[in-house]
Amino acid sequence: MARRRFNSSKHFRSQARVVYIKKFQEGKAIYTNPAGCLEDGWQWERKPGFWPEMPVILNGNGVPWDLGNAYLLCHLNTALRSKMESIKDRAKSLCFYLKFIEDEDLDLLEFPAQTRRRPTYLFRYKLQELIDLGMAPSTASKHVGHVIAFYRGILNHNLVDESRIGSRPFRSFKRYVQTLNNEGLSRFKEVQTTDISIKVTKAETRPDRIMDGGELRPLSIVEQQAIMWGLERKYCSVETELIMLTMLNTGARIQSACTLRVGHIKEAYDELKRSGKSWVFIHSHRSRFPIDTKFGKPNNFRFPKTLIEKLFVYINSEVYAKRMKRSFFGLSDENYVFLTEQSNPFYSSRSEIRKRQDEAAHWVVNAPAFSLQNGSTFRANIRNFIARVRQDRPELDEFAPHDLRATFGMNIVRKLANDPEKRFTTTHMELAVKTALNHNDIATSRLYVNFDETLLNVNSINEMHEALILDGYKVLEAIYGENRV
């Protein structure tokens, strides 16, 4: 069962909030009037380019919080315009802190001699209270971490005088953590921590999950059959179907599947015709157009011939041509394979955001208004698809798009393990998964190889436990009768 989302807003009276500027543009005011008329002599000189979805923190009165927003602006120089998520996370945590400060009527730059009266320590006490009420410890730890970075940042960027706060927000110290490398050798790593940090106990890994960039749930064969059953009945749009099939057949993450380009499919289709093979590789960074990957890491995606043929038919359809005409890239091979009904991508690529910085370019001048997409439309489509399928096929449990990537990895293991001639060892399976999913550490690939066996053992133990309990009830009925008399 999914963890219920903790609603922190009901625990604060403050109306502080975060709003977003779709196209935030930097600049400076220049005085140009030689006559000395201050009223008309100022002009705004804007820097080229923009930052998408720039967060702005408003206090409870709806006024921009000067110190908090100045701190966020300092991070623009180190952030990619195409990757604003880290700044958004900082803004959300600082807004949470501002709500606490306003509710308690505190000064966030005033640190009394008594530690327990300082705002940072009081904030930690508040978070401990919220953890008892249901907040995830990892969320509380993240909020504290961003507040610590905030106080360090406003000093490093000279936003406040060091003599005013100094080292009083918290006490820093070093500690050493024991880690194991890929060879199983132990070493100690030095980490910086503080006395207001919240320690998060590492959760026990569930037997029905694989830790691969998060908790992933590979789908069983029966569940995959239910998905195919739903696709045959057109329980989702053709775009959602093709994205799902791309992730399920290549192991691509959502950002990679949704930033696939028309040129990739055309080139892959031509190569298959020339070679006569049943599969083709599409490389994320070697073609004319890049495919977005996690951390920009190069990746090879192995596409089966049948999937390329389906995608080729789709990009040559009338419906898709109409969407292309209204989209940013227009009728070009650089356009996304998957576009929504509004001609938006399901996931905005880094290359599109970079191209939009040149606002004088013809494709920007004639393009529709920019709206940063992060896959939320596709995720909503998946939820609707699952709900429809489950009405007739309850064996399909809830799953997230990223679980399709894990399912692809498990399907490789299942195929190799069931080889009639038993040609593949455990090492072969590990290397196959590592290559297909582009893992950095083979230990992650090893989790896939052991998954089905571990899950089978756990299910067997659960069945035995249930049998023992039922046998116990039968004994009670035999002794006391059905009416427990």
LOVEX-194318 format. One line per field, with one value per residue (C-alpha): x, y, z; residue in three letters. Coordinates in steps of 0.02 Angstrom, whole numbers, plus 50000, padded with zeros to 5 digits. Each point is the difference from the previous one (the first is absolute). Layout:
N
east	c(X, ...) $
north	c(Y, ...) $
up	c(Z, ...) $
residu	c(ALA, ...) $
REM end
This chain:
485
east	c(50000, 50066, 50045, 49868, 50070, 50029, 49909, 50109, 49895, 49870, 50136, 50042, 49899, 50121, 49945, 50179, 50011, 50107, 49947, 50086, 50052, 49987, 50139, 50111, 50119, 50147, 50055, 50049, 49936, 50105, 49982, 50011, 49916, 50135, 49879, 49997, 49816, 49987, 49820, 50032, 50186, 50002, 49999, 49999, 50141, 49952, 50128, 49972, 49911, 49885, 49979, 49845, 49883, 50101, 49933, 49962, 49962, 49860, 49977, 49832, 49953, 50032, 50162, 50158, 50120, 50156, 50134, 49930, 49979, 50172, 50072, 49909, 50067, 50177, 49973, 49952, 50183, 50032, 49836, 49962, 49852, 49933, 50015, 49914, 49938, 50136, 49954, 49815, 50039, 50097, 49855, 49872, 50104, 50038, 49815, 49964, 50128, 49925, 49828, 50073, 50091, 49841, 49891, 50120, 50034, 50188, 50143, 50095, 50160, 49990, 50091, 49988, 50135, 49887, 50006, 49822, 49931, 50087, 49884, 50098, 49991, 49816, 49970, 50080, 49887, 49850, 50054, 50020, 49821, 49940, 50092, 49897, 49844, 50044, 50130, 50130, 50169, 50084, 49892, 50043, 50185, 49991, 49920, 50136, 50135, 49936, 49988, 50180, 50054, 49901, 50094, 50166, 49953, 49947, 50170, 50100, 49910, 50014, 49812, 50017, 50144, 50090, 50011, 49811, 49977, 50173, 49996, 49847, 49865, 50074, 50159, 50096, 50113, 50076, 49961, 50056, 49885, 50053, 49962, 50031, 50066, 49958, 50135, 49928, 50144, 49959, 50052, 49953, 49929, 50007, 49834, 49948, 49848, 49920, 49912, 49831, 50009, 49867, 50066, 49899, 50005, 50025, 49837, 50001, 49990, 49836, 50015, 49881, 50103, 50168, 50105, 50053, 49991, 49851, 49885, 49946, 49872, 50029, 49834, 49962, 49964, 49815, 49997, 50088, 49869, 49865, 50086, 50003, 49817, 49961, 50103, 49907, 49837, 50067, 49982, 50125, 50057, 50119, 50135, 49986, 50002, 50158, 50091, 49958, 50060, 50161, 50039, 49950, 50104, 50156, 50013, 49997, 49955, 49853, 50110, 50090, 49843, 49912, 50149, 50017, 50003, 49926, 50175, 50045, 49854, 50030, 50184, 49963, 49868, 50120, 50137, 49883, 49954, 50183, 50060, 49851, 50026, 49861, 50066, 50093, 50096, 49956, 50138, 49952, 50146, 50072, 49855, 49956, 49885, 50036, 49884, 49986, 50071, 50029, 50145, 50032, 50084, 50019, 49887, 49965, 49817, 49965, 49837, 49913, 49950, 49814, 50004, 50096, 49871, 49857, 50087, 50038, 49816, 49950, 50118, 49932, 49818, 49887, 49963, 50184, 50032, 49868, 50081, 50172, 49942, 49942, 50153, 50166, 50108, 49868, 50018, 50180, 50092, 50049, 49821, 49946, 49923, 49868, 49894, 49842, 49836, 50059, 50160, 50107, 50134, 49966, 50173, 50095, 50175, 50157, 50035, 49829, 50029, 50173, 49928, 49863, 50133, 50027, 49835, 50040, 50010, 49859, 49942, 49984, 49911, 49863, 49993, 49856, 50024, 50128, 49938, 50127, 49944, 50063, 49902, 49850, 49877, 50068, 49994, 49818, 49962, 50081, 49891, 49842, 50055, 50031, 49828, 49912, 50095, 49975, 49811, 50017, 50177, 50025, 50165, 50081, 50061, 50042, 50167, 50103, 50074, 50176, 49945, 49993, 50189, 50022, 49882, 50110, 50150, 49907, 49939, 50181, 50040, 49845, 50042, 50180, 49954, 49872, 50119, 49965, 50185, 50050, 50140, 49997, 50077, 49957, 50148, 49932, 49833, 50080, 50103, 49850, 49895, 50144, 50023, 49814, 49959, 50166, 50037, 50156, 50013, 49976, 49933, 49841, 49988, 50020, 49838, 49905, 50077, 49949, 49829, 49882, 50081, 49996, 49818, 49953, 50081, 49912, 49831, 50028, 50038, 49844, 49892, 50070, 49967, 49820, 49975, 50059, 49882, 49852, 50042, 49998, 49824, 49943, 50064, 49906, 49840, 50021, 50021, 49873, 49882, 49946, 49912, 50154, 49895) $
north	c(50000, 50172, 50118, 50135, 50170, 50109, 50167, 50126, 50154, 49963, 50013, 50182, 50161, 50093, 50022, 50004, 49911, 49969, 50066, 49972, 50118, 49906, 50099, 50088, 50121, 50084, 50179, 50165, 50179, 50129, 50188, 50070, 50172, 50135, 50137, 49931, 49961, 49856, 49962, 49951, 49967, 49820, 49853, 49814, 49907, 49817, 49861, 49873, 49838, 49953, 49879, 49887, 49983, 50109, 49985, 50156, 49989, 50114, 50034, 49990, 50174, 49953, 50102, 49921, 49946, 50102, 49896, 49831, 50050, 50084, 49834, 49906, 50124, 49961, 49820, 50047, 50017, 49818, 49926, 49942, 50089, 49830, 49933, 50111, 49862, 50029, 50184, 49954, 49879, 50134, 50122, 49877, 49963, 50184, 50041, 49865, 50081, 50174, 49936, 49938, 50166, 50101, 49887, 50010, 50187, 49972, 50095, 49878, 50101, 50018, 49866, 50016, 49932, 49858, 49865, 49941, 50173, 50013, 49986, 49859, 49890, 50043, 49951, 49832, 49971, 50043, 49875, 49864, 50036, 49988, 49834, 49933, 50061, 49910, 50100, 49890, 50016, 50018, 50153, 50078, 49964, 50082, 50158, 50014, 49971, 50143, 50116, 49958, 50037, 50163, 50069, 49947, 50073, 50172, 50015, 49935, 50117, 50148, 50024, 50035, 50054, 49855, 50094, 49995, 49812, 49919, 49815, 50012, 49922, 49827, 49913, 49908, 49851, 49855, 49816, 49844, 49875, 49823, 49949, 49850, 50014, 49886, 49876, 49988, 50095, 50113, 50182, 50153, 50156, 50171, 50094, 50170, 50005, 50118, 49987, 50046, 49868, 49865, 49825, 49888, 49814, 49902, 49911, 49812, 49947, 49917, 49829, 50054, 50154, 50032, 50149, 50075, 50190, 49977, 49857, 49915, 49861, 49885, 49941, 49815, 49909, 49995, 50189, 50029, 49893, 50108, 50156, 49926, 49954, 50182, 50064, 49886, 50078, 50177, 50047, 50142, 50118, 49937, 50116, 49928, 49824, 50032, 50083, 49852, 49877, 50100, 49994, 49817, 49946, 50108, 50038, 50187, 50121, 50116, 50148, 49893, 49922, 50169, 50091, 49874, 50095, 49970, 49991, 49856, 49895, 50039, 49954, 49842, 49947, 50025, 49904, 49853, 49995, 49997, 49874, 49883, 49983, 49982, 50141, 50165, 50112, 50183, 50092, 50146, 50113, 49939, 50045, 50172, 50034, 49958, 49897, 50055, 49875, 49999, 50119, 50011, 49830, 49923, 49850, 49871, 49951, 49836, 50013, 49845, 50010, 49985, 50153, 50106, 49952, 50056, 50165, 50027, 49976, 50121, 50142, 49988, 50013, 50149, 50024, 50017, 50118, 50121, 49999, 50030, 50157, 50082, 49950, 50086, 49900, 49993, 49881, 49952, 49842, 50083, 49995, 49885, 49834, 50021, 50159, 50034, 50059, 50179, 49964, 50008, 49871, 49882, 50048, 50159, 49957, 50094, 50037, 50085, 50112, 50047, 50044, 50106, 50112, 50081, 50093, 50076, 49830, 49963, 49843, 50099, 50150, 49892, 49871, 49980, 50064, 49899, 49884, 49889, 49818, 49867, 49844, 50036, 49978, 49828, 49951, 50052, 49900, 49846, 50017, 50012, 49849, 49894, 50047, 49945, 49836, 49954, 50001, 49837, 49944, 50027, 49905, 50161, 50097, 50185, 50041, 50154, 50032, 49968, 49823, 49960, 50024, 49876, 49880, 50008, 49951, 49856, 49936, 49983, 49897, 49892, 49965, 49952, 49897, 49900, 49960, 49817, 49963, 50086, 50096, 50153, 50013, 50126, 50105, 50003, 50062, 50135, 50065, 49996, 50104, 50120, 50032, 50013, 50118, 50094, 49974, 50074, 49864, 49815, 49980, 50085, 49879, 49855, 50052, 49957, 49828, 49953, 50086, 49861, 49869, 50115, 50046, 49816, 49954, 50141, 49953, 49817, 50051, 50110, 49857, 49882, 50132, 50022, 49812, 49989, 50138, 49919, 49832, 50088, 50067, 49824, 49934, 50139, 49958, 49816, 50040, 50141, 49973, 50127, 50109, 50000, 49925) $
up	c(50000, 49954, 50140, 50025, 49954, 50153, 49991, 50091, 49955, 50135, 50133, 49956, 50005, 49886, 49819, 49933, 49833, 49847, 49830, 49833, 49860, 49836, 49915, 50126, 49915, 50085, 49967, 50077, 50006, 49903, 50011, 49823, 50005, 49979, 50052, 50175, 50005, 50123, 49956, 49819, 50001, 50057, 49880, 50031, 49912, 49990, 49987, 49860, 50040, 50142, 50145, 49988, 50149, 50118, 50179, 50101, 50187, 50062, 50185, 50089, 49938, 49819, 49990, 49925, 50138, 49963, 50086, 49947, 49818, 49996, 50059, 49860, 49871, 50056, 49942, 49823, 49951, 50046, 49933, 49825, 49923, 49955, 50177, 50126, 50116, 50131, 50015, 50012, 50141, 50093, 49978, 50070, 50155, 50032, 49982, 50128, 50116, 49970, 50049, 50164, 50031, 49969, 50106, 50147, 49973, 49993, 49920, 49890, 50024, 50188, 50100, 50190, 50113, 50054, 49866, 50029, 49956, 49832, 49847, 49919, 50156, 50026, 49818, 50031, 50151, 49891, 49867, 50132, 50053, 49819, 49978, 50146, 49909, 49838, 49905, 49916, 50090, 49831, 49963, 50167, 49972, 49828, 50073, 50133, 49870, 49892, 50151, 50046, 49820, 50006, 50151, 49928, 49831, 50060, 50086, 49851, 49880, 50121, 50011, 50188, 50108, 50083, 50165, 50011, 50004, 49994, 50045, 50112, 49884, 50036, 50050, 49862, 50027, 49905, 50016, 49909, 49916, 49956, 49819, 49889, 49822, 49852, 50055, 50175, 50080, 50146, 50011, 50101, 49917, 50082, 50001, 50067, 50114, 50127, 50166, 49920, 49862, 50006, 49981, 49886, 50035, 49842, 49960, 49983, 49818, 49958, 49916, 49861, 49957, 49917, 50055, 49834, 50011, 50116, 50049, 49839, 49983, 49851, 49929, 49995, 49837, 50045, 50025, 49835, 49915, 50079, 49931, 49824, 50021, 50040, 49854, 49880, 50059, 49974, 50184, 49974, 49863, 49866, 50068, 50175, 49928, 49898, 50145, 50112, 49868, 49977, 50187, 50014, 49849, 50022, 50187, 49963, 50139, 49974, 49948, 49871, 49925, 49988, 49919, 49859, 49832, 49829, 49926, 50115, 49937, 49817, 50013, 50098, 49874, 49854, 50090, 50032, 49815, 49951, 50129, 50009, 50189, 50127, 50110, 49991, 50122, 50025, 50093, 50111, 49951, 49834, 49886, 49932, 50146, 50183, 50108, 50181, 50125, 50187, 50038, 49812, 50000, 49824, 49974, 49864, 49980, 49911, 49902, 49930, 49817, 50038, 50113, 49872, 49868, 50114, 50037, 49815, 49954, 50137, 49950, 49822, 50053, 49965, 50185, 50041, 49853, 50066, 50172, 49925, 49908, 50162, 50103, 50035, 49879, 49864, 49852, 50036, 50047, 50164, 50061, 50139, 49952, 50136, 50006, 50099, 49923, 50036, 49900, 50156, 50040, 50145, 50066, 49955, 49940, 50048, 49817, 49978, 50151, 49933, 49830, 50077, 50078, 49829, 49994, 49829, 49915, 49878, 50092, 50162, 49924, 49924, 50139, 50123, 50178, 50096, 50136, 50087, 49996, 50122, 49954, 50111, 49855, 49961, 50184, 50009, 49843, 50080, 50155, 49893, 49897, 50156, 50072, 49840, 49986, 50183, 49978, 49903, 50044, 50188, 49994, 49936, 50151, 50001, 49921, 49957, 49827, 50067, 50049, 49814, 49992, 50142, 49912, 49844, 50106, 50082, 49831, 49945, 50155, 49977, 49819, 50035, 50154, 49900, 49858, 49953, 49979, 50164, 49914, 50112, 50173, 50135, 49942, 49822, 50065, 50107, 49854, 49883, 50120, 50035, 49813, 49960, 50144, 49994, 50185, 50077, 50132, 49963, 50178, 49940, 49854, 50122, 50087, 49841, 49986, 50177, 50000, 49944, 50111, 50152, 49969, 49976, 50166, 50091, 49926, 50049, 50179, 50005, 49935, 50133, 50134, 49940, 50000, 50181, 50053, 49912, 50080, 50168, 49967, 49954, 50166, 50092, 49909, 50041, 50186, 50024, 49854, 49871, 50131, 50114, 50141) $
residu	c(MET, ALA, ARG, ARG, ARG, PHE, ASN, SER, SER, LYS, HIS, PHE, ARG, SER, GLN, ALA, ARG, VAL, VAL, TYR, ILE, LYS, LYS, PHE, GLN, GLU, GLY, LYS, ALA, ILE, TYR, THR, ASN, PRO, ALA, GLY, CYS, LEU, GLU, ASP, GLY, TRP, GLN, TRP, GLU, ARG, LYS, PRO, GLY, PHE, TRP, PRO, GLU, MET, PRO, VAL, ILE, LEU, ASN, GLY, ASN, GLY, VAL, PRO, TRP, ASP, LEU, GLY, ASN, ALA, TYR, LEU, LEU, CYS, HIS, LEU, ASN, THR, ALA, LEU, ARG, SER, LYS, MET, GLU, SER, ILE, LYS, ASP, ARG, ALA, LYS, SER, LEU, CYS, PHE, TYR, LEU, LYS, PHE, ILE, GLU, ASP, GLU, ASP, LEU, ASP, LEU, LEU, GLU, PHE, PRO, ALA, GLN, THR, ARG, ARG, ARG, PRO, THR, TYR, LEU, PHE, ARG, TYR, LYS, LEU, GLN, GLU, LEU, ILE, ASP, LEU, GLY, MET, ALA, PRO, SER, THR, ALA, SER, LYS, HIS, VAL, GLY, HIS, VAL, ILE, ALA, PHE, TYR, ARG, GLY, ILE, LEU, ASN, HIS, ASN, LEU, VAL, ASP, GLU, SER, ARG, ILE, GLY, SER, ARG, PRO, PHE, ARG, SER, PHE, LYS, ARG, TYR, VAL, GLN, THR, LEU, ASN, ASN, GLU, GLY, LEU, SER, ARG, PHE, LYS, GLU, VAL, GLN, THR, THR, ASP, ILE, SER, ILE, LYS, VAL, THR, LYS, ALA, GLU, THR, ARG, PRO, ASP, ARG, ILE, MET, ASP, GLY, GLY, GLU, LEU, ARG, PRO, LEU, SER, ILE, VAL, GLU, GLN, GLN, ALA, ILE, MET, TRP, GLY, LEU, GLU, ARG, LYS, TYR, CYS, SER, VAL, GLU, THR, GLU, LEU, ILE, MET, LEU, THR, MET, LEU, ASN, THR, GLY, ALA, ARG, ILE, GLN, SER, ALA, CYS, THR, LEU, ARG, VAL, GLY, HIS, ILE, LYS, GLU, ALA, TYR, ASP, GLU, LEU, LYS, ARG, SER, GLY, LYS, SER, TRP, VAL, PHE, ILE, HIS, SER, HIS, ARG, SER, ARG, PHE, PRO, ILE, ASP, THR, LYS, PHE, GLY, LYS, PRO, ASN, ASN, PHE, ARG, PHE, PRO, LYS, THR, LEU, ILE, GLU, LYS, LEU, PHE, VAL, TYR, ILE, ASN, SER, GLU, VAL, TYR, ALA, LYS, ARG, MET, LYS, ARG, SER, PHE, PHE, GLY, LEU, SER, ASP, GLU, ASN, TYR, VAL, PHE, LEU, THR, GLU, GLN, SER, ASN, PRO, PHE, TYR, SER, SER, ARG, SER, GLU, ILE, ARG, LYS, ARG, GLN, ASP, GLU, ALA, ALA, HIS, TRP, VAL, VAL, ASN, ALA, PRO, ALA, PHE, SER, LEU, GLN, ASN, GLY, SER, THR, PHE, ARG, ALA, ASN, ILE, ARG, ASN, PHE, ILE, ALA, ARG, VAL, ARG, GLN, ASP, ARG, PRO, GLU, LEU, ASP, GLU, PHE, ALA, PRO, HIS, ASP, LEU, ARG, ALA, THR, PHE, GLY, MET, ASN, ILE, VAL, ARG, LYS, LEU, ALA, ASN, ASP, PRO, GLU, LYS, ARG, PHE, THR, THR, THR, HIS, MET, GLU, LEU, ALA, VAL, LYS, THR, ALA, LEU, ASN, HIS, ASN, ASP, ILE, ALA, THR, SER, ARG, LEU, TYR, VAL, ASN, PHE, ASP, GLU, THR, LEU, LEU, ASN, VAL, ASN, SER, ILE, ASN, GLU, MET, HIS, GLU, ALA, LEU, ILE, LEU, ASP, GLY, TYR, LYS, VAL, LEU, GLU, ALA, ILE, TYR, GLY, GLU, ASN, ARG, VAL) $
REM end
